[in-house]
Amino acid sequence: MNLSRFSIKRPVTTLMIFLLVLVLGLVSITRLNIDLLPKMTFPVAAVFTSYEGVGPQEVENMVTKPLEGVLGTVPNVKGITTISSAGQSIAIVQFEWGTNMDFALLDVREKIDLIKSFFPKEIDNPLVFKFDPAMMPIINLAVSGISDLATLKQVAEDEVKPRLERLNGVASVDISGGLVSIIKIEVDPAQLHAYGLTLQSITQILQAENLNLPGGIVRSGNLELMVRTTGQFERLEQIEQLNIPSAHGSMVKLKEVASVTEAFKDRTSYVLLNGEPAVGIAIQKETDANTVNVSRQVLREMAKIKKDLLSGLTFEVVMNQADFIQRSIDNLKSNAVVGGLLAVAILYLFLRNLASTLIIGVAIPISIITTFILLYFAKLNLNMMTLGGLALGVGMLVDNAIVVLENIYRFRDQGSSLEEAAIEGSSEVGMAITASTLTTIVVFLPVVFMGGMTAQLFKELALTVTFSLLASLFVAQTLIPMLCSKYLHVKAEKTVKNARKPRQSKETILCWYKRMLAWSLQHRKTVVFFTLFLFALSIVMIFRVGAEFLPSMDEGIISVQIQMPKGSVLSETELVVRKVEETIAEIPETAMVFTMVGSGGSMNFLSSGGDQSSITLQLVDKKQRRRSADEVAEWIRTRTQGITGAEIKVDTWSMMSMSSSGKPINIKLKGEDFAQLENLSADLVALVKEVEGTREVESSLDEGRPELQVQIDRERASTLGLNAYSIASYLRTAIEGATATRFKVRGKEYDVIVCLQENEKGIPGLMELMIPTAIGAQVPLSEVAEVRVVEGPNVINREDQERVVSISAAISGRDLNSITKEINKKIGAYPLPTGYSIKIGGEAEEMVTAFRDLLLALLLAVIFVYMILAAQFESLLQPFIIMLTVPLGFIGVSWALAISQVNLSVIAFIGFIMLAGIVVNNAIVLVDYVNILRGKGYPVLEALMMAGPTRFRPIMMTSLTTILGLLPMAIGWGEGSEQQAPMAIVVIGGLTVSTFLTLILIPVFYLSFESFSQKRKKRRQRNLETSLN
């Protein structure tokens, strides 16, 4: 017993099955996590090694190169990129896609353990971690309302941070900005030397005196008493009056050799919100946590904190991923609902019968609810890809139901009873709708099994479309026949029959189609040549369409990076920042401006210092502004060009950009000689700037940072019992200060910092700084070292064990593909010295790789579709006729992209692969009915003239429901629409053209193939007769 017969004979059982589906679906949807994108695992590990007080070149030779040697032996390593800067080395190891990163990290740690013993002893233990998109903060807050920035910082650290970190799903909370109170002990070097004291001796005395220590237990009668020695400082005066034993045997008060004051730690950065001082809070979520839920918890907790503290504390949301995620998800939901309603509306216009429209329309919600169940058990979440898959497929969910209902009507017209018509009508087309569903699903198989980021992004979309279409197939073969057998009564049948008497307009369209079909069958060569002409024209057209990796998403966030000359002080940087903020103040779309002076942003590992700043501009919602984020960013670029003394970079920010390799244009220049690399990179920067559409062209080989180098005389130092480490550590204590102990008062704790007086931290003061020797004497630094100001490389980049310089650029006003081609042309004509190479990377490289993989996926999809059709029709020839609809769809795709001015991207390419499985469905229904008529004895020509008009309405209905279902997505309303619109435009364009051409060309090709086959048979017959005679 087939499914249709079972559902018709057992209606109550069928009803209970779908009620169960409804209940499970409602439960599942409440338990699905919500995020912007699918959970992605990037095969990237990072090794962070700290080597304080050492320059970039020393870090490269002593840390980075040894690490490169052992990391290259780890299995499945695809490439190694290293960054050597002052005091630190970062090695980024990229593995092949599909590598188990947990095992890979173990391999990396094992290899590092092999060489750790060869590192200098001052090197910290290397930290190994894997890259996770969850490392990005999901919400940034700015806290203000307390004028005392030290108090504000302490409230954020002591009150806000612990409460937020206790929330379920929160991984970490980082605080930035504000002031940190300290107890500063500034030592007079002259007095220090006079008493024979050192910075270390003062530090040790402070550590030894500021203690509360237990002394055991004593008995007093029947009591046991704890013994505790209390020596902790309670007042600053106690620190000032502390006795320090001098080298001469006498005691000296600390205040005689140093000043003790309550001060603030030197600021290297600070935070501004709309120009006012604030403290920044960045919250990171756990990897598996729900972004929207965590964000809601954070905001609720912040409201409670504000109420509990009653200190005037206020907070503003600077960036909240959950807002954009929720708006994007809501937008996709509304697109799916509108698309579904349009699909139902077109059904009613064709059927003119409410009962039949509702029977078909019920396939949409039932299929969607079933999809939610499958998503839950597949452990997927609701994101732009899964909901995008639903929105893409919403118009197709009724296709199978339409075909079944139409066939049931046809059997009723022939006089069958309702039950017989439902059984026979649904059974007859069962194989056809199964084949058409499988052809749509099978095209996603190559995408699912692809590697790289493309598969990571689109696997869930493919699975969602698959789930929804399988659900619609099940509904069409069970629920639809059962409902037709029960609720399309005689009265409804007559109504439908009367409704099917076409109006004048419908009759005109059908008559026109019949005349066009008859003319085409008589002039097959003309039709074929005209189609070939259209196809050739579409090929020319597609080469005029631009290409890009992924469409940019307008999340309404603009990042402005300010780079001052290396070594600039914070006050100079602030002057430029104020000028940029004045420019930004003119933008009417601004909702909030968040500034970090002295920092290049929270996710830039190497960007910190007084010469750098970042400004984050939050725009109002997309629906409330006329300009896009890209247009506002370009306006800021233009207006800030006149600000001298700084390099200003402006870019839009989106979560999708975190998954790509930096800027769109990234040229890698490899070689060993720094001077040569500098000259070549300067030429390449000038070359790229000549290309129209490039912006902010820069080289990674930036200007060196001025530094004060202390060159130690090792011979002289060793005779005095000194070495490089002892001198460097003493200098660090003198300049940066050393934390001697903690001072507790009124429930607060302060670091006690010992350092030189500020006026002694210049070059003359350092030259006269007395360094303690191993034998107890002191010598000035000038006797054991030479001090000079030099300019060395700020950062040394390496890739695959070669020095590399990256020339990167943003783009504006042109597509990535055309700009890359022009740059390649210029690079090809540029003479390179021997031993140096150039490679195009960044998004351009990712785009080429993705397009190559997707082209292979398309070819495999076409092969899979052919296999399904060959199995369905038990023919090797007829599938070729049906497959001709794929190039017909290409005609529509090229024109749709050209007219809509949408670039060809990975998103659009996925749409074309999906189209390859959709466009054949109309041809399947048509050819299947032609075969049925021929099986009944009709001649080929008569069968074609009967099948075309008979299948005209269901073909038009299925195509229009799919097209109208995708229309809201193609128009691109609301947030996140940029990622889905290209796919919808491709499918709409291809399906529109292929539908009209299919109704004409498939009969033409069918008749041509049959004529050719008949001629071959006759020729063989004649040859056989001739050979017999």
NUVEX-437261 format. One line per field, with one value per residue (C-alpha): chain; x, y, z. Coordinates in steps of 0.1 Angstrom, whole numbers. Example, Ala and Ser with C-alpha at 12.3 -4.5 7.8 and 13.67 -1.06 7.14 Angstrom:
BEGIN
unit = [A/A]
px = [123/137]
py = [-45/-11]
pz = [78/71]
This chain:
BEGIN
unit = [A/A/A/A/A/A/A/A/A/A/A/A/A/A/A/A/A/A/A/A/A/A/A/A/A/A/A/A/A/A/A/A/A/A/A/A/A/A/A/A/A/A/A/A/A/A/A/A/A/A/A/A/A/A/A/A/A/A/A/A/A/A/A/A/A/A/A/A/A/A/A/A/A/A/A/A/A/A/A/A/A/A/A/A/A/A/A/A/A/A/A/A/A/A/A/A/A/A/A/A/A/A/A/A/A/A/A/A/A/A/A/A/A/A/A/A/A/A/A/A/A/A/A/A/A/A/A/A/A/A/A/A/A/A/A/A/A/A/A/A/A/A/A/A/A/A/A/A/A/A/A/A/A/A/A/A/A/A/A/A/A/A/A/A/A/A/A/A/A/A/A/A/A/A/A/A/A/A/A/A/A/A/A/A/A/A/A/A/A/A/A/A/A/A/A/A/A/A/A/A/A/A/A/A/A/A/A/A/A/A/A/A/A/A/A/A/A/A/A/A/A/A/A/A/A/A/A/A/A/A/A/A/A/A/A/A/A/A/A/A/A/A/A/A/A/A/A/A/A/A/A/A/A/A/A/A/A/A/A/A/A/A/A/A/A/A/A/A/A/A/A/A/A/A/A/A/A/A/A/A/A/A/A/A/A/A/A/A/A/A/A/A/A/A/A/A/A/A/A/A/A/A/A/A/A/A/A/A/A/A/A/A/A/A/A/A/A/A/A/A/A/A/A/A/A/A/A/A/A/A/A/A/A/A/A/A/A/A/A/A/A/A/A/A/A/A/A/A/A/A/A/A/A/A/A/A/A/A/A/A/A/A/A/A/A/A/A/A/A/A/A/A/A/A/A/A/A/A/A/A/A/A/A/A/A/A/A/A/A/A/A/A/A/A/A/A/A/A/A/A/A/A/A/A/A/A/A/A/A/A/A/A/A/A/A/A/A/A/A/A/A/A/A/A/A/A/A/A/A/A/A/A/A/A/A/A/A/A/A/A/A/A/A/A/A/A/A/A/A/A/A/A/A/A/A/A/A/A/A/A/A/A/A/A/A/A/A/A/A/A/A/A/A/A/A/A/A/A/A/A/A/A/A/A/A/A/A/A/A/A/A/A/A/A/A/A/A/A/A/A/A/A/A/A/A/A/A/A/A/A/A/A/A/A/A/A/A/A/A/A/A/A/A/A/A/A/A/A/A/A/A/A/A/A/A/A/A/A/A/A/A/A/A/A/A/A/A/A/A/A/A/A/A/A/A/A/A/A/A/A/A/A/A/A/A/A/A/A/A/A/A/A/A/A/A/A/A/A/A/A/A/A/A/A/A/A/A/A/A/A/A/A/A/A/A/A/A/A/A/A/A/A/A/A/A/A/A/A/A/A/A/A/A/A/A/A/A/A/A/A/A/A/A/A/A/A/A/A/A/A/A/A/A/A/A/A/A/A/A/A/A/A/A/A/A/A/A/A/A/A/A/A/A/A/A/A/A/A/A/A/A/A/A/A/A/A/A/A/A/A/A/A/A/A/A/A/A/A/A/A/A/A/A/A/A/A/A/A/A/A/A/A/A/A/A/A/A/A/A/A/A/A/A/A/A/A/A/A/A/A/A/A/A/A/A/A/A/A/A/A/A/A/A/A/A/A/A/A/A/A/A/A/A/A/A/A/A/A/A/A/A/A/A/A/A/A/A/A/A/A/A/A/A/A/A/A/A/A/A/A/A/A/A/A/A/A/A/A/A/A/A/A/A/A/A/A/A/A/A/A/A/A/A/A/A/A/A/A/A/A/A/A/A/A/A/A/A/A/A/A/A/A/A/A/A/A/A/A/A/A/A/A/A/A/A/A/A/A/A/A/A/A/A/A/A/A/A/A/A/A/A/A/A/A/A/A/A/A/A/A/A/A/A/A/A/A/A/A/A/A/A/A/A/A/A/A/A/A/A/A/A/A/A/A/A/A/A/A/A/A/A/A/A/A/A/A/A/A/A/A/A/A/A/A/A/A/A/A/A/A/A/A/A/A/A/A/A/A/A/A/A/A/A/A/A/A/A/A/A/A/A/A/A/A/A/A/A/A/A/A/A/A/A/A/A/A/A/A/A/A/A/A/A/A/A/A/A/A/A/A/A/A/A/A/A/A/A/A/A/A/A/A/A/A/A/A/A/A/A/A/A/A/A/A/A/A/A/A/A/A/A/A/A/A/A/A/A/A/A/A/A/A/A/A/A/A/A/A/A/A/A/A/A/A/A/A/A/A/A/A/A/A/A/A/A/A/A/A/A/A/A/A/A/A/A/A/A/A/A/A/A/A/A/A/A/A/A/A/A]
px = [0/15/14/-14/-37/-28/-35/-69/-80/-68/-77/-78/-43/-30/-45/-29/5/3/-9/21/43/27/33/69/75/63/84/115/113/114/146/165/194/196/227/237/257/262/288/321/353/383/414/437/459/480/512/518/553/564/601/600/626/638/635/617/648/660/625/626/660/656/619/601/625/629/591/586/610/591/556/562/565/530/506/481/497/488/508/525/524/545/546/577/574/590/588/565/561/528/528/495/493/467/456/438/400/385/415/406/418/418/444/462/467/481/506/516/522/543/565/570/580/609/626/616/648/667/649/665/653/636/611/576/560/544/506/488/451/428/410/373/348/333/365/348/329/291/283/303/291/302/297/296/278/305/329/358/372/392/360/342/369/369/331/334/361/347/310/300/326/320/282/284/309/285/258/252/269/293/329/348/344/372/374/391/396/393/420/437/446/480/504/535/569/592/628/654/684/709/696/694/731/741/726/739/703/688/653/653/662/633/609/620/616/581/572/586/569/534/522/497/510/496/519/502/481/487/467/455/437/409/412/431/441/452/485/485/511/496/520/500/500/469/479/503/522/532/548/566/579/592/628/652/686/713/746/764/745/722/684/668/631/616/604/640/648/614/581/550/518/484/484/471/488/502/475/483/447/413/377/353/315/302/332/328/351/338/348/344/331/335/316/326/302/310/313/280/260/230/241/207/200/234/229/194/209/237/213/189/218/232/197/198/233/223/194/214/244/223/255/243/258/246/255/251/252/280/277/253/255/221/203/215/209/174/166/181/162/129/135/140/108/88/102/92/57/52/65/42/12/21/24/-11/-25/-13/-28/-62/-59/-54/-78/-106/-116/-110/-111/-85/-63/-63/-56/-25/-16/-15/16/36/32/32/65/81/71/85/117/121/119/146/168/165/174/203/216/214/204/183/205/207/215/188/161/174/169/133/127/142/121/88/75/86/68/35/49/43/9/-1/8/-11/-42/-42/-40/-68/-90/-81/-94/-125/-132/-129/-157/-139/-152/-135/-117/-107/-95/-75/-59/-53/-43/-18/-3/1/23/40/72/73/71/96/120/115/121/152/167/162/178/206/223/232/252/284/281/276/308/329/357/366/345/319/308/309/285/261/259/231/213/215/202/173/162/165/145/117/114/113/86/66/69/56/27/19/17/-2/-21/-31/-47/-65/-79/-89/-108/-128/-133/-136/-172/-195/-205/-168/-161/-187/-174/-139/-151/-169/-138/-117/-137/-112/-118/-112/-77/-68/-83/-63/-30/-37/-47/-16/5/-11/-5/31/37/23/44/76/71/68/99/122/155/144/136/168/190/171/178/214/216/201/225/256/243/240/276/287/265/278/314/301/288/312/324/331/337/308/284/291/264/253/253/255/289/319/354/379/415/440/477/500/537/554/563/537/525/489/482/492/470/441/443/438/411/391/393/380/352/343/339/318/296/283/268/231/228/250/236/267/304/328/364/395/425/458/444/438/408/400/408/441/468/497/478/483/502/498/503/471/433/401/366/336/306/272/246/208/188/189/153/159/187/190/227/243/272/295/284/289/323/333/321/343/373/368/364/393/418/427/437/475/499/481/471/433/416/378/360/326/324/304/305/309/341/356/354/375/413/415/411/397/431/462/494/522/558/583/621/648/666/647/661/650/616/611/619/598/568/569/567/538/519/523/512/481/471/470/441/407/386/413/413/437/466/493/523/528/564/555/579/601/593/620/635/662/687/710/741/758/796/797/834/831/798/810/841/816/794/766/749/723/694/703/708/676/655/669/662/626/620/634/613/582/582/578/548/562/530/493/480/445/424/386/379/400/434/461/493/524/547/584/601/624/613/597/623/651/636/652/684/708/691/694/730/737/715/735/733/740/767/770/798/775/790/771/782/765/749/773/802/787/765/760/726/714/682/676/648/642/615/583/570/586/562/570/551/562/596/602/600/569/555/517/504/467/439/401/379/350/329/342/339/367/372/378/402/421/425/439/463/475/481/503/521/528/546/567/603/611/647/658/647/616/580/545/512/477/459/431/395/406/424/394/370/390/393/356/345/367/352/317/322/331/301/279/292/287/252/243/256/236/204/210/213/180/163/178/165/131/125/145/162/196/183/153/172/194/162/152/187/186/166/198/214/180/181/216/201/178/206/229/202/189/224/230/197/198/235/243/278/284/294/296/260/248/268/250/217/227/236/202/186/200/178/147/145/143/111/88/104/100/62/58/79/64/29/40/53/20/1/24/19/-18/-11/-10/14/44/31/-4/10/31/2/-19/7/18/-16/-26/5/6/-14/5/38/29/15/46/69/50/46/84/92/67/79/114/104/106/141/152/140/163/142/158/190/210/192/225/235/203/192/218/206/170/177/195/167/140/158/167/133/114/132/135/97/87/114/107/70/83/117/112/85/108/138/116/102/137/152/122/126/163/156/130/154/181/158/147/183/192/162/171/207/195/172/200/224/198/191]
py = [0/34/65/82/52/47/83/83/50/60/97/97/81/107/135/122/120/156/167/150/168/201/195/184/213/239/223/222/259/270/251/262/286/318/332/352/326/288/277/277/259/276/254/280/279/307/305/335/339/368/379/412/439/425/441/426/413/395/380/368/351/337/328/330/310/281/279/280/250/227/239/231/194/192/171/188/222/243/275/294/332/348/383/394/427/442/418/392/366/354/324/317/281/273/237/219/222/192/188/179/210/194/169/195/217/187/181/218/218/186/201/233/213/198/232/251/241/259/292/319/315/350/338/331/297/299/301/279/284/279/307/308/334/333/352/383/404/400/432/463/487/522/530/565/587/589/619/603/580/560/553/545/520/504/500/484/460/452/454/451/426/398/400/398/369/349/350/317/317/346/335/367/404/429/464/493/530/548/555/531/544/534/542/557/556/578/573/601/584/607/599/562/562/582/556/527/515/500/499/461/466/490/467/438/457/468/432/419/446/446/412/396/361/332/321/288/280/285/273/296/275/257/279/275/309/315/335/361/387/419/441/453/490/509/545/562/576/541/536/569/562/527/522/511/497/515/501/521/503/531/533/557/566/558/594/606/588/588/605/584/597/584/587/572/546/562/562/545/547/560/557/584/580/608/629/623/601/566/530/503/468/440/408/375/345/308/290/271/299/316/351/366/350/360/396/398/385/411/440/428/424/459/474/456/468/504/501/484/508/540/559/577/549/549/526/527/498/506/474/445/416/404/435/429/392/396/422/400/369/389/402/367/355/384/376/340/350/375/351/324/347/358/321/314/344/333/299/315/336/304/281/306/282/288/251/240/270/262/225/234/263/240/224/256/257/219/216/245/230/197/214/228/193/181/211/204/168/177/200/231/266/294/317/336/304/281/307/318/282/283/316/303/272/287/291/256/240/240/228/191/198/218/189/164/186/193/157/148/174/159/125/141/157/122/110/93/95/118/89/72/105/112/77/75/112/112/78/87/117/102/93/126/148/125/129/167/169/148/168/200/183/164/196/205/173/187/218/198/178/207/220/254/283/280/246/259/288/270/235/244/263/232/209/233/234/196/191/215/199/164/175/190/158/138/163/161/123/120/150/166/134/128/164/163/130/145/182/187/177/177/213/223/202/220/253/243/231/264/283/263/276/303/339/357/367/332/318/343/333/296/301/322/294/267/288/295/259/247/273/263/226/235/258/240/252/289/283/265/292/320/302/297/335/343/319/335/369/359/346/380/396/376/388/423/415/423/396/396/371/379/408/433/435/468/464/501/501/521/517/546/537/566/560/588/588/561/572/600/608/604/642/646/617/632/664/644/623/655/667/634/634/670/656/627/650/664/630/630/592/589/572/568/575/553/563/544/568/549/516/502/482/453/426/439/421/445/477/496/527/564/567/548/553/538/553/531/549/533/544/545/515/509/519/553/564/572/563/529/524/521/555/571/555/569/604/601/591/621/646/633/634/670/661/661/644/610/581/576/544/540/508/492/464/432/397/383/403/384/352/365/371/408/434/427/433/418/414/394/403/378/381/384/418/445/474/457/448/484/497/471/476/513/507/483/507/534/509/498/534/540/515/532/521/513/530/532/514/506/484/462/474/506/532/520/530/552/534/540/512/503/486/467/464/427/427/456/443/408/421/438/407/421/406/418/405/421/455/452/442/471/496/482/487/522/533/512/506/474/464/459/450/459/486/479/507/512/480/490/476/497/485/500/509/517/536/566/602/614/641/614/593/612/601/621/606/571/575/584/557/536/499/475/449/413/424/451/481/505/518/543/528/549/528/495/505/530/546/558/566/544/535/498/478/479/445/417/395/361/335/299/308/338/374/389/424/428/456/458/480/485/490/514/520/489/452/431/410/439/456/424/418/453/449/416/432/459/434/412/440/449/436/416/409/373/357/378/368/383/366/380/370/383/381/380/347/333/343/325/294/294/300/271/248/259/253/218/215/228/201/174/187/185/149/140/155/135/103/109/117/86/64/81/77/45/63/77/101/118/132/152/168/179/190/215/237/244/265/281/292/306/331/344/345/367/392/393/401/427/445/444/455/427/412/375/362/329/336/341/310/289/302/290/256/255/267/237/215/237/245/208/203/219/198/167/173/180/151/127/135/133/98/89/100/81/51/54/53/90/100/122/154/150/141/172/194/179/178/214/231/204/211/248/258/236/247/284/279/262/287/317/305/299/333/353/334/346/382/398/383/396/431/431/447/451/441/412/411/417/381/365/389/377/341/350/372/344/319/343/354/319/304/331/328/290/286/304/288/253/254/260/245/212/201/213/193/163/162/168/139/116/126/119/85/76/85/64/35/38/41/10/-8/1/-9/-42/-48/-39/-63/-91/-85]
pz = [0/-10/12/-6/-4/33/42/23/38/74/77/115/117/92/112/144/127/117/151/166/140/151/188/183/160/185/212/189/179/215/221/190/196/177/161/131/113/116/141/122/131/116/113/127/158/173/194/216/231/253/255/273/266/233/199/168/151/183/187/151/155/190/191/158/135/159/163/125/122/145/137/100/110/126/104/81/84/53/61/89/93/121/135/155/174/204/232/216/189/173/151/133/120/94/90/62/64/83/107/142/160/195/183/163/194/212/183/184/222/219/191/212/242/222/218/249/267/239/244/266/302/302/276/290/284/249/249/224/215/185/167/176/162/198/208/195/221/215/233/242/268/279/316/328/353/380/375/394/367/393/412/380/370/404/403/369/381/416/411/374/361/388/384/346/347/369/342/323/289/297/292/301/307/298/313/294/302/334/360/384/418/431/459/442/458/437/447/447/430/447/482/473/464/494/517/496/489/458/443/450/486/491/473/495/527/517/509/542/564/549/562/584/592/613/641/652/682/720/749/777/802/785/754/722/708/672/670/642/636/622/602/573/566/575/567/542/572/582/548/550/585/575/586/559/569/549/537/565/593/602/597/574/570/536/533/534/502/484/482/491/474/463/425/393/371/339/313/280/268/277/265/253/247/226/236/274/295/302/309/283/290/264/270/254/253/257/224/225/242/226/216/219/253/267/255/271/304/303/297/324/349/340/347/381/388/380/404/432/432/433/424/393/372/336/307/269/244/220/200/204/180/193/180/144/147/160/133/106/118/121/86/72/91/76/41/45/57/29/4/16/15/-21/-31/-16/-33/-67/-60/-54/-85/-106/-88/-79/-51/-14/-4/-29/-21/16/10/-10/13/44/29/38/76/80/60/80/113/103/93/128/142/119/126/164/161/136/164/141/152/138/118/86/66/81/80/46/34/46/30/-2/-2/10/-25/-35/-6/-25/-59/-52/-37/-68/-91/-70/-67/-104/-113/-89/-106/-139/-127/-113/-147/-162/-139/-111/-75/-50/-33/-66/-80/-49/-50/-87/-92/-64/-73/-110/-103/-72/-91/-110/-79/-61/-90/-91/-54/-55/-84/-62/-32/-49/-62/-26/-21/-36/-15/17/10/-1/21/32/45/17/31/66/57/33/47/70/42/21/49/57/20/19/51/40/5/19/43/15/-5/24/29/-9/-8/25/38/5/-10/23/24/-12/-7/22/16/-21/-24/-54/-48/-46/-76/-97/-84/-94/-128/-134/-122/-146/-175/-183/-184/-216/-205/-195/-226/-247/-230/-234/-271/-277/-261/-283/-315/-303/-295/-329/-348/-328/-336/-373/-372/-349/-365/-361/-325/-317/-335/-316/-283/-291/-299/-265/-248/-266/-256/-220/-220/-231/-205/-176/-183/-179/-144/-115/-91/-54/-26/-3/-4/24/51/64/102/107/123/110/123/121/128/135/133/144/137/157/193/194/229/240/240/204/194/212/192/159/175/184/148/135/161/149/114/126/145/111/102/108/108/139/169/191/189/210/211/224/225/227/213/179/189/212/186/173/193/183/183/215/224/225/187/179/184/172/168/165/149/154/129/134/121/84/79/95/72/35/32/36/60/29/17/51/54/20/31/62/41/19/47/68/40/49/85/84/108/109/88/90/78/76/71/77/102/100/114/79/76/105/84/56/52/60/33/-2/-18/-1/-21/-5/-14/-2/2/28/25/45/23/-9/5/15/-20/-37/-14/-20/-57/-53/-31/-58/-84/-66/-59/-96/-99/-98/-69/-44/-11/19/2/28/34/65/65/82/97/125/160/177/207/233/229/258/243/271/273/282/291/315/330/336/356/379/382/360/330/305/324/357/340/320/350/371/343/340/377/376/346/346/383/403/423/458/477/481/503/518/532/536/518/487/475/458/441/458/429/434/407/399/402/369/364/365/337/309/290/314/344/330/322/358/373/398/391/420/413/426/451/468/450/426/393/369/338/317/328/316/287/259/253/219/201/170/147/141/124/143/132/112/92/79/59/53/68/45/53/38/33/27/5/14/1/6/-25/-33/-63/-83/-79/-65/-97/-121/-96/-91/-128/-133/-104/-118/-152/-136/-114/-144/-161/-129/-129/-98/-86/-83/-50/-46/-54/-54/-47/-45/-13/8/-4/-40/-34/-14/-42/-69/-47/-38/-74/-86/-59/-67/-104/-97/-74/-102/-126/-100/-93/-131/-132/-101/-116/-148/-127/-109/-142/-159/-131/-132/-170/-175/-204/-212/-238/-224/-194/-219/-232/-196/-187/-215/-191/-171/-198/-204/-167/-173/-198/-171/-145/-165/-174/-138/-124/-151/-146/-108/-108/-84/-85/-90/-55/-36/-26/-62/-73/-47/-61/-96/-82/-65/-98/-116/-95/-98/-135/-145/-124/-150/-178/-157/-153/-190/-203/-178/-191/-228/-220/-204/-235/-258/-236/-243/-281/-290/-317/-307/-322/-308/-274/-273/-284/-256/-229/-232/-227/-200/-180/-187/-156/-130/-145/-143/-108/-94/-111/-99/-64/-62/-78/-56/-26/-32/-42/-7/-3/-37/-30/1/28/63/80/66/33/14/21/7/-21/-47/-43/-47/-77/-95/-89/-99/-130/-141/-133/-150/-183/-182/-174/-206/-227/-213/-224/-260/-262/-244/-269/-297/-285/-277/-312/-327/-307/-317/-353/-352/-335/-361/-389/-374/-371/-407/-418/-399/-413/-449/-443/-429/-459/-483/-466/-467/-504]
